[in-house]
Amino acid sequence: MQNSVTPDAISAVLSNPSFDSSSDRSEIVVQVVDLKPIGNRYTFSANDGKTRVKAMFTASLTPEIVSGNIQNLGLIRLVDFTVNDISSKSTKYFLVTKCESVASALDCEIDLEGKKDEEEGGEAAKRQKLDHSPVSDVVSTGITLKPKQEFVAKSASQIITEQRGNAAPAARMAMTRRVHPLVSLNPYQGSWTIKVRVTNKGTMRNYKNAKGEGCVFNVELTDEGTQIQATMFNDAARKFYDRFHLGKVYYISRGSLKLANKQFKTVQNDYEMTLNENSEVEEASNEETFVPETKFNFVPIEELGMYVNQKELIDLIGVVQSVSPTMSIRRRTDNEMIPKRDITLADESKKTVVVSLWNDLATGVGQELLDMADKSPVIAIKSLKVGDFQGVSLSTIRRSNVVINPESPEAKKLKSWFDSEGKEASMSSIGSGMSPLAKNGSWSMYTDRVLLSHITSNPSLGEEKPVFFSTRGYISFIKPDQTMWYQACKTCNKKVTEAMDSGYWCEGCQKKDEECSLRYIMVVKVSDSTGEAWFSSFNDEAEKIIGCSADELNKLRSEGGEVNEFQTKLKEATWSSHVFRISVTQNEYNGEKRQRVTVKGVAPVDFAAEARLLLQDISKKN
């Protein structure tokens, strides 16, 4: 087997629009360059000595990289891969699904064109190189590969002694234990060591619950491209609180991982780390400290409705529109007076939202923002809780972080938009018209989302008090011979009775009217992929389902003719898709309790919002 790249292989693949790795079986060996983790995958540049192309390993190959079988600057044989387009850049990239390791890491990146002069030196140059490299393999490309025997001939302790001498404990840990990337960790691993930088350090907090009293603090740890939150309680918190310093690098081992609690999660990672008093934390003293850059995952203001009253914390960026003076609010739990300050932010969606800064953020950063409010600064805030006060509201928590005028592409883009058109644009609050009782249920359509099986399989739902959900489904059946409406007073909408002589009597208004209106009160069957259920709907919601008023539908029912327009109208409404806001209660009928599902709001399907919701679900499950 020849340990060499395949010259011009990448150019040949890129020039063949119908290339198929499963049918074109010519051997392709490339060098892995710039290997980097992205989520649970790795990207790299494939190098054939003359051409480089962006490439990505599928997640199934991640263990090969973590184990060291595939290395940066090493050689691999591409067994199965596809050529995909990057439409935004009009370029292509390789997606590698199967490969074989050919050689471990070389000394440098292969450059065949740079080796031409050496090759033209003739046999004498090659002979001279062979004479001075008795233990090396010289491949046809002129690249020297170090044999594996050179690495395994010495023990770990010998290597440490020769290379580091009397190194610090942390350096010895790095040499004797293989450092794992954060992206590779999971709760089922055994021993591991990570090399991470502290990018955020929380304050020590005291707590009191049913189990007793204690203290806790957490830090955010970052390596190349991945973050994780580490939490310490009691003895571990007291042991490591003074040891962790913002911006410094540490080797950490003997910790444990578990699924992250959304309510307390501040970084984008499915897992969170817990360190106990037996964990090992050693500073990498040879690493320089730095002012860490806080990483954000921004949510546009117009999409905040999907996060209302959810456990998940969000990050936000916006232009400061106004800053209030400091207020003092009495905390319910202990009657302590705490400072609060409200700021109003706007973004390119031309929506605004109020963010409440609490405690030190209100008096510190809040005062700074008040002094510079006339300059409309851009601020980025990490870890905000989304509430439903005035429709949508945001509040900081203990571990929230505020950055004024951050040096990021998002901030520059937002500032450019505001200076060019945002100053003069008409803004509206994201919370206007959005409250828990709003009939259109704008934000509530994307909170508490459940499938119908969640309702039908839980017959005890709503026993103590009504419970609310949102769901998406199809109107699968509308019974045509049901009582679909009632006669209502035109003034108060209450039910009227026919008067003795003529007209209609309203008990609520205590008056008679010559005319009345019809208002819907009907049931429809709703189906989704998990089952079906009967929904009770009233006038405003039923009008959105049927597509016309009860008076209009009654007129169609009374009309004759060859075509039954009434039946046609019901058929048109059937198998239409809607997003419903519903309440579930328990009613007693003939001595038996029954579940009653009532429609509180109906909205057409917003496919963009639904797609974002699906992507969120997918990202949570990966």
C-alpha positions in Angstrom: 0.0 0.0 0.0 1.5 3.3 -1.0 1.3 6.1 1.6 0.7 9.0 -0.7 -2.0 11.4 -1.8 -3.6 10.9 -5.3 -2.4 13.8 -7.4 -5.1 15.8 -9.3 -7.9 13.5 -7.8 -9.9 16.5 -6.4 -9.8 18.4 -9.8 -10.9 15.2 -11.6 -13.9 14.8 -9.2 -15.0 18.4 -9.4 -14.8 18.4 -13.2 -17.1 15.4 -13.4 -20.7 16.6 -12.8 -22.0 13.0 -12.7 -19.4 11.6 -10.3 -20.6 8.8 -8.1 -18.2 7.4 -5.6 -20.1 4.1 -5.5 -19.5 3.5 -9.3 -16.3 5.4 -9.9 -14.0 3.1 -7.9 -10.6 4.8 -8.6 -8.6 5.1 -5.5 -8.6 8.6 -3.9 -6.2 9.3 -1.1 -6.2 12.8 0.4 -4.7 14.6 3.3 -6.8 15.9 6.2 -6.1 19.6 6.8 -7.7 22.1 9.3 -9.7 19.4 11.1 -12.3 21.2 13.3 -15.4 20.1 15.3 -18.8 21.5 14.3 -21.5 20.3 16.7 -21.2 16.5 16.7 -19.4 16.4 13.3 -16.0 17.5 12.0 -15.1 19.6 9.0 -11.8 19.6 7.2 -10.1 20.5 3.9 -9.3 17.6 1.6 -5.8 18.2 0.0 -4.4 16.2 -2.9 -1.2 18.2 -3.0 -2.4 20.6 -5.7 -6.0 21.3 -4.8 -8.0 21.8 -1.6 -11.7 21.5 -1.1 -13.9 21.9 1.9 -15.2 18.6 3.3 -17.2 17.2 6.3 -17.2 13.9 8.0 -20.6 12.5 8.9 -21.4 11.9 12.6 -20.8 8.2 12.2 -17.1 8.9 11.7 -16.7 11.1 14.8 -15.6 8.1 17.0 -12.7 7.5 14.5 -11.5 11.1 15.0 -12.0 11.1 18.8 -10.0 7.8 19.0 -7.2 9.4 17.0 -7.5 6.9 14.1 -8.2 9.9 11.8 -5.8 12.8 12.5 -5.2 16.3 11.3 -2.5 16.3 8.6 -3.0 12.5 8.3 -3.9 10.6 5.1 -7.3 8.9 4.4 -8.7 6.9 1.5 -12.2 8.1 0.5 -14.4 5.1 0.1 -17.9 6.6 0.0 -18.6 10.3 -0.4 -20.8 12.8 -2.2 -20.1 16.1 -3.8 -22.6 18.9 -2.7 -23.1 22.5 -3.6 -22.8 25.5 -1.2 -25.3 27.6 -3.0 -24.5 30.8 -1.1 -20.9 30.7 -2.2 -21.2 28.8 -5.6 -18.7 26.3 -4.4 -18.7 22.6 -3.7 -17.8 20.4 -0.7 -17.3 16.7 0.0 -19.6 14.9 2.5 -17.5 11.8 3.5 -19.6 8.9 4.8 -17.0 6.2 4.7 -13.2 6.3 4.7 -10.0 4.4 5.7 -7.0 5.8 7.6 -3.9 5.5 5.5 -1.3 7.3 7.6 -1.1 9.2 10.9 -0.3 13.0 11.1 2.6 14.1 8.8 5.0 16.9 9.7 3.4 19.4 7.4 0.8 20.0 4.7 1.5 18.2 1.4 2.4 20.6 -1.5 3.3 18.6 -4.6 4.0 21.7 -6.7 6.4 23.0 -4.1 8.3 19.7 -4.3 9.0 19.9 -8.1 12.5 21.4 -7.6 13.4 18.6 -5.2 12.1 16.0 -7.7 14.0 17.6 -10.6 17.2 17.2 -8.5 17.4 13.6 -9.8 18.4 10.4 -8.3 21.3 12.0 -6.3 18.9 14.2 -4.3 16.7 11.1 -3.6 19.7 9.0 -2.7 21.0 11.7 -0.3 17.6 11.9 1.3 17.4 8.1 1.7 20.9 8.0 3.2 19.9 10.6 5.9 16.5 8.9 6.6 17.3 5.3 7.3 14.2 4.7 9.5 11.7 6.6 7.3 9.5 5.7 4.3 9.9 8.0 1.3 6.8 8.1 -0.8 6.7 9.2 -4.4 5.4 12.6 -3.4 8.6 13.4 -1.5 6.7 13.4 1.9 8.5 11.7 4.8 6.3 9.5 6.9 7.4 8.6 10.4 6.9 5.0 11.2 4.7 4.0 14.1 7.6 2.2 15.8 9.2 5.6 16.5 6.3 6.6 18.7 5.6 3.3 20.5 9.3 2.6 21.3 9.2 5.0 24.3 7.0 4.9 27.3 4.8 7.8 28.3 7.0 8.7 31.3 10.1 8.7 29.0 8.5 11.1 26.6 7.4 13.4 29.4 10.9 13.4 30.9 12.6 14.2 27.5 10.1 16.8 26.3 8.9 18.5 29.5 11.4 17.7 32.2 10.0 18.9 35.5 6.7 20.0 34.1 3.8 21.4 36.1 1.1 18.9 37.3 -1.3 20.2 34.7 1.2 19.7 31.9 1.9 16.2 33.1 -1.9 15.5 33.1 -2.0 16.7 29.5 0.8 14.4 28.5 -0.3 11.2 30.3 -4.0 11.5 29.5 -5.5 12.0 26.1 -7.5 15.2 26.1 -11.1 14.7 24.9 -13.0 17.4 22.9 -16.2 18.5 24.7 -18.3 17.5 21.7 -17.3 13.9 22.3 -18.4 13.6 25.9 -21.6 11.8 27.0 -23.0 10.4 30.3 -21.9 6.9 29.5 -18.2 7.5 29.1 -15.6 6.3 31.7 -12.6 8.5 32.6 -11.9 11.5 30.5 -9.8 14.8 30.6 -10.9 18.0 28.9 -8.9 21.2 28.3 -11.2 24.2 28.5 -11.3 27.9 29.1 -13.7 29.5 31.6 -15.8 31.9 29.6 -18.3 32.8 32.3 -18.3 32.4 36.1 -21.4 32.7 38.2 -21.7 33.9 41.8 -21.9 31.7 44.8 -25.6 31.3 45.8 -27.1 29.9 48.9 -30.3 27.8 48.7 -32.8 26.2 51.0 -35.2 23.4 50.1 -36.9 20.3 51.5 -33.5 18.5 51.6 -31.8 21.3 53.6 -29.5 24.2 53.0 -26.5 24.5 50.8 -24.5 26.6 48.3 -24.0 26.3 44.5 -22.3 28.0 41.7 -21.6 27.3 38.0 -19.1 28.1 35.2 -19.3 28.0 31.5 -16.5 26.1 29.9 -15.4 26.3 26.2 -13.0 24.5 24.0 -12.7 24.6 20.2 -16.3 25.3 19.1 -18.2 23.8 22.0 -19.5 25.0 25.3 -20.8 23.3 28.4 -22.1 24.4 31.8 -20.5 22.9 34.9 -22.2 23.1 38.3 -20.8 22.5 41.8 -22.7 22.1 45.1 -21.6 22.5 48.7 -18.1 21.1 49.3 -17.3 21.1 45.6 -18.5 24.7 45.3 -16.4 25.9 48.2 -13.4 23.9 47.0 -13.4 25.2 43.4 -15.0 28.7 43.6 -11.7 30.5 44.2 -9.8 28.1 41.9 -11.7 29.0 38.7 -10.8 32.4 37.2 -12.5 34.0 34.2 -10.5 33.6 31.0 -8.0 31.0 32.3 -7.5 27.5 30.9 -7.9 24.3 32.9 -7.5 20.5 32.7 -10.6 18.9 34.2 -11.3 15.3 34.9 -13.5 13.0 37.1 -16.7 14.9 36.5 -20.1 13.5 35.5 -22.6 14.4 32.8 -26.4 14.3 32.6 -29.1 15.7 30.3 -29.3 19.5 30.7 -32.2 21.0 32.5 -33.7 23.6 30.1 -34.8 25.8 33.0 -31.2 26.4 34.1 -29.3 25.9 30.8 -27.3 28.9 29.6 -25.3 27.3 26.7 -26.3 25.3 23.6 -25.4 21.8 24.8 -27.6 18.7 25.4 -25.6 17.8 28.5 -24.4 19.6 31.6 -21.5 18.7 33.8 -21.4 18.3 37.6 -18.1 18.5 39.5 -17.8 17.0 43.0 -15.1 17.3 45.7 -13.2 14.4 44.1 -13.0 16.0 40.7 -9.6 17.2 39.4 -9.2 20.8 38.3 -5.7 22.0 37.4 -4.7 25.2 35.8 -2.8 25.1 32.5 -0.3 27.7 33.6 1.4 27.8 30.2 -1.8 29.1 28.5 -2.3 32.9 28.2 -5.4 34.4 29.8 -7.7 36.5 27.6 -10.9 38.5 27.8 -13.4 35.8 26.7 -15.9 36.4 24.0 -19.5 35.5 25.1 -21.1 33.2 22.6 -24.8 33.9 21.7 -27.6 32.2 20.0 -29.9 35.1 19.2 -33.7 34.9 18.9 -35.3 37.7 16.7 -37.8 39.8 18.7 -40.7 38.8 16.4 -40.1 35.1 17.3 -40.2 35.6 21.1 -43.8 34.6 21.3 -42.8 30.9 20.8 -40.7 31.0 24.1 -43.3 32.6 26.4 -43.5 30.9 29.8 -41.1 28.2 28.5 -38.2 26.9 30.6 -35.7 27.6 27.9 -33.6 30.7 28.2 -32.9 32.9 25.2 -30.3 35.4 24.0 -31.3 38.7 22.4 -29.7 41.5 20.5 -31.3 44.9 19.9 -30.9 48.7 19.6 -31.7 50.6 22.8 -34.8 52.7 22.3 -35.4 53.9 25.9 -34.1 53.3 29.4 -36.2 53.9 32.6 -35.0 55.2 35.9 -34.2 52.7 38.6 -37.2 51.4 40.5 -37.3 49.5 43.8 -39.5 46.4 43.9 -40.4 44.4 47.0 -39.6 40.7 46.5 -42.5 38.5 47.6 -40.4 35.7 49.1 -38.6 37.7 51.7 -40.0 41.3 51.3 -36.5 42.5 50.4 -36.4 45.6 48.2 -34.4 45.0 45.0 -33.5 47.4 42.2 -35.1 47.1 38.7 -34.7 49.0 35.5 -36.7 48.6 32.2 -35.1 49.0 28.8 -36.8 48.9 25.4 -35.0 47.1 22.5 -35.8 47.0 18.8 -34.4 45.0 15.9 -34.8 44.7 12.1 -38.3 43.1 12.4 -39.4 46.6 13.5 -40.7 45.1 16.8 -39.8 46.3 20.3 -39.7 44.4 23.6 -39.2 45.5 27.2 -36.3 43.9 29.1 -36.2 44.2 32.9 -32.7 44.4 34.4 -32.6 43.3 38.0 -30.1 43.8 40.9 -26.6 44.7 39.9 -27.4 44.8 36.2 -30.1 47.5 37.0 -27.7 49.7 39.0 -24.5 49.0 37.0 -25.0 48.3 33.3 -28.4 49.9 33.5 -27.0 53.3 34.6 -24.4 53.1 31.9 -27.1 52.5 29.3 -29.1 55.5 30.7 -26.1 57.8 30.3 -25.7 56.7 26.6 -29.3 56.1 25.6 -29.3 59.1 23.2 -26.6 57.3 21.1 -28.9 54.3 20.6 -26.3 51.6 21.5 -26.6 48.0 20.5 -26.6 45.5 23.3 -26.5 41.7 23.4 -28.0 39.9 26.4 -27.4 36.3 27.3 -29.8 34.1 29.3 -33.1 35.9 29.4 -36.4 34.5 30.8 -39.5 35.1 28.6 -42.7 35.9 30.5 -46.2 36.9 29.4 -46.5 40.3 31.2 -48.1 42.7 28.6 -48.1 39.9 26.1 -44.3 39.2 26.0 -41.7 40.4 28.5 -38.1 39.6 29.2 -36.2 39.5 32.5 -32.6 39.0 33.5 -31.6 36.3 36.0 -28.5 35.9 38.2 -26.4 34.5 35.4 -27.5 36.9 32.6 -24.7 38.7 30.8 -25.0 42.1 29.1 -22.5 43.2 26.4 -22.7 46.8 25.1 -21.8 47.4 21.5 -20.4 44.0 20.9 -17.9 43.4 18.1 -19.9 40.9 16.1 -21.4 40.7 12.6 -24.9 40.7 14.1 -24.3 43.9 16.0 -22.7 45.7 13.0 -25.6 44.6 10.7 -28.2 45.8 13.2 -26.4 49.2 13.8 -26.1 49.7 10.0 -29.9 49.0 9.6 -30.8 51.4 12.4 -28.6 54.2 11.1 -29.9 53.8 7.5 -33.7 53.3 8.1 -34.4 52.1 11.6 -34.3 55.6 13.1 -37.3 56.7 11.0 -39.2 53.4 11.0 -42.5 52.9 12.8 -42.1 50.4 15.6 -44.7 48.3 17.3 -44.5 46.3 20.5 -44.2 42.5 20.1 -46.6 42.2 23.1 -49.4 44.3 21.6 -52.4 42.2 21.2 -50.7 39.2 22.7 -52.0 38.1 26.1 -53.0 34.7 27.4 -56.6 35.5 26.7 -56.1 37.0 23.3 -58.5 35.4 20.9 -56.0 35.2 18.1 -53.6 33.5 20.5 -50.6 34.7 18.4 -47.9 33.5 20.8 -49.9 30.8 22.5 -50.2 28.9 19.3 -46.6 27.9 19.6 -46.4 27.2 23.3 -47.5 24.0 25.1 -47.8 22.2 21.8 -49.1 18.7 22.1 -50.5 15.9 19.9 -54.1 14.8 20.2 -53.0 11.5 21.8 -51.7 13.5 24.8 -55.2 14.6 25.5 -57.2 11.4 24.6 -54.8 9.2 26.6 -55.1 11.3 29.7 -58.8 11.2 30.7 -58.0 12.9 34.1 -56.8 16.1 32.4 -58.7 19.2 33.6 -60.2 17.6 36.7 -59.2 20.3 39.2 -59.0 23.3 36.8 -59.0 23.8 33.0 -55.6 23.1 31.3 -54.6 24.8 28.1 -52.7 23.5 25.1 -52.1 24.3 21.5 -52.3 21.7 18.8 -52.3 21.4 15.0 -54.8 19.2 13.2 -57.3 18.7 10.4 -61.1 19.2 10.5 -62.0 15.6 9.6 -65.8 15.7 10.1 -68.6 18.2 10.7 -71.9 16.6 11.5 -74.5 18.3 9.3 -77.6 17.5 11.3 -76.3 18.8 14.6 -77.6 22.0 16.3 -75.0 24.4 14.9 -76.2 27.7 16.2 -78.5 29.5 18.6 -80.7 32.6 18.3 -78.8 35.5 19.9 -79.6 39.1 21.0 -78.0 41.6 18.6 -76.9 43.7 21.6 -75.5 41.3 24.2 -75.2 38.0 22.2 -77.2 36.1 24.8 -79.8 33.5 23.9 -83.2 35.0 23.1 -86.7 33.4 23.1 -89.5 34.1 20.6 -92.0 36.6 22.0 -95.7 35.7 22.2 -96.8 38.1 19.5 -93.8 38.7 17.4 -90.1 39.4 17.7 -87.6 38.0 20.3 -87.2 38.6 24.0 -83.8 39.0 25.6 -83.7 38.3 29.3 -80.3 39.9 29.7 -81.3 43.3 28.2 -84.9 43.0 29.4 -86.2 44.1 26.0 -87.8 42.8 22.8 -86.3 43.1 19.4 -87.9 42.4 16.1 -84.8 40.6 14.8 -82.1 38.3 16.2 -78.8 37.0 14.9 -77.5 33.4 14.7 -74.3 32.5 16.6 -72.4 29.2 16.2 -72.2 26.6 18.9 -71.2 23.3 17.3 -68.7 20.4 17.6 -66.2 19.3 15.0 -64.0 16.3 14.8 -60.2 17.1 14.6 -57.6 14.6 13.6 -53.8 14.4 13.5 -51.3 11.6 13.1 -51.9 10.2 16.6 -55.7 10.2 16.8 -58.8 12.2 16.8 -61.0 14.2 19.2 -64.3 16.2 19.3 -63.7 20.0 19.7 -66.5 22.3 20.9 -66.3 25.7 19.1 -68.2 28.9 19.5 -69.1 31.7 17.1 -65.8 33.5 16.4 -63.7 30.3 16.2 -66.4 28.5 14.2 -66.6 31.3 11.7 -62.8 30.8 11.0 -63.4 27.0 10.6 -66.5 27.2 8.3 -65.5 30.4 6.4 -68.8 32.2 6.8 -71.2 33.5 9.5 -74.0 31.4 11.0 -76.6 33.6 9.3 -75.0 33.0 5.9 -74.8 29.2 6.5 -78.4 29.1 7.6 -79.4 30.9 4.4 -77.6 28.2 2.3 -79.4 25.5 4.3 -82.8 26.9 3.5 -82.1 27.4 -0.2 -83.2 24.7 -2.6 -81.8 23.8 -5.9 -80.0 20.9 -7.5 -76.7 21.7 -5.8 -76.8 21.6 -2.0 -74.7 24.7 -1.2 -74.9 24.0 2.6 -73.3 20.5 2.2 -70.7 22.0 -0.2 -69.7 24.6 2.4 -69.2 22.0 5.0 -67.2 19.8 2.6 -64.9 22.8 1.8 -64.2 23.3 5.5 -63.4 19.6 5.9 -59.7 18.5 5.8 -58.5 22.0 6.2 -55.5 22.4 8.6 -55.5 24.8 11.5 -53.6 25.6 14.6 -55.9 25.5 17.7 -55.6 26.9 21.2 -57.8 24.7 23.4 -58.9 24.2 27.0 -59.5 20.8 28.5 -62.1 20.4 31.3 -64.2 17.7 32.9 -68.0 17.8 32.6 -70.4 15.5 34.3 -73.1 13.9 32.1 -75.6 11.3 33.3 -73.5 10.8 36.4 -70.4 10.2 34.3 -67.4 12.5 34.0 -66.4 13.3 30.4 -63.6 15.3 28.9 -64.6 18.5 27.1 -62.2 20.1 24.7 -63.1 23.7 23.8 -61.5 25.8 21.1 -60.2 29.1 22.4 -58.4 30.3 19.3 -58.0 29.3 15.6 -55.2 30.4 13.4 -54.1 29.4 9.9 -50.9 27.4 9.7 -47.8 29.6 9.5 -45.5 27.2 7.7 -42.4 29.3 8.5 -43.2 29.2 12.2 -44.0 25.5 12.0 -40.7 24.8 10.3 -38.8 26.7 13.0 -40.8 24.7 15.6 -39.9 21.4 13.9 -36.2 22.4 13.7 -36.2 23.2 17.4 -37.7 19.7 18.2 -35.1 18.1 15.9 -32.2 19.9 17.5 -33.4 18.9 21.0 -33.5 15.2 20.0 -30.1 15.1 18.4 
